Amino acid sequence: MASDGDGGGKPDAVVVRDALGVGVAVGLSGFAFGVTSAGSGLSVWQTCALSLLVFTGASQFALVGALAAGGNPLTAAAGAFFLGVRNAFYGLRLSQALALPRAVRPFAAHGVIDETAAVALAQHGRRGARIGFAVTGVSLYVLWNLTTLLGALGAEAIGDTDAWGLDAAGPAVFLALLAPMLRTAAERAVAGLAVLLGLGLLPVLPAGVPALAAALAVPAVLYLEGRRAARRGDDGRSGDAGGAGEGER
């Protein structure tokens, strides 16, 4: 029976429905990953191992995309690793929101990804957060791995994936996952600068390296944002000082 949970949050049934919607919608994109991974030269078992053990779509697509472009495996793995570092920051937020027992945390850590964090942190109250995290994580994990297997087997069956244009599936899904996360002007600026860096360096650097170089967009935008904030602060203080001077006269 649905319960209102704690903290005046949504009924349990609503949380489960929303979580399943996210799990199913994103889980189906595992098919595109399976096709892309097999098309990049990985075997079916290697493709499935990535989904079972890594289980973070953006990093998986980044890895196989770099390999498909002829990149060095170590460079490709480094790019995927840095892309997955964001999950550690999700973990800091989720550890407070979920407050799971110590024995459960190592297993839950494997499910800390964009989708589970988004659903869990959108809830009001610990009960809703736990339900959202668990349902999203389990449904997405099961469906993602199942569709990965089907995609990899399908890629082997159809042969040359480039002839079908399926090599575009990975980047398309990656962009679809990324676009909703660009909410602020700074985030959009980082994305735009990263695209310019990646495309600009593509002709002159080995495959996979432009993706790593694109990460320089983050400190560059943060530096410019800091300078702009400092200037606004200086202008505000100057205005206050001018107003005080007028008042004294």
WOVENGI-V620380 format. One record per helix or strand. SS is the DSSP state (@ for helix, = for strand). FROM is the first residue (numbers start at 1). TO is the last residue. Records with the same first field share a line. If there is no record, write none. Layout:
BEGIN
SS = FROM-TO  FROM-TO
END
This chain:
BEGIN
@ = 12-27  30-39  44-53  57-68  73-84  86-98  102-109  114-121  126-158  161-164  167-179  185-202  209-213  216-248
END
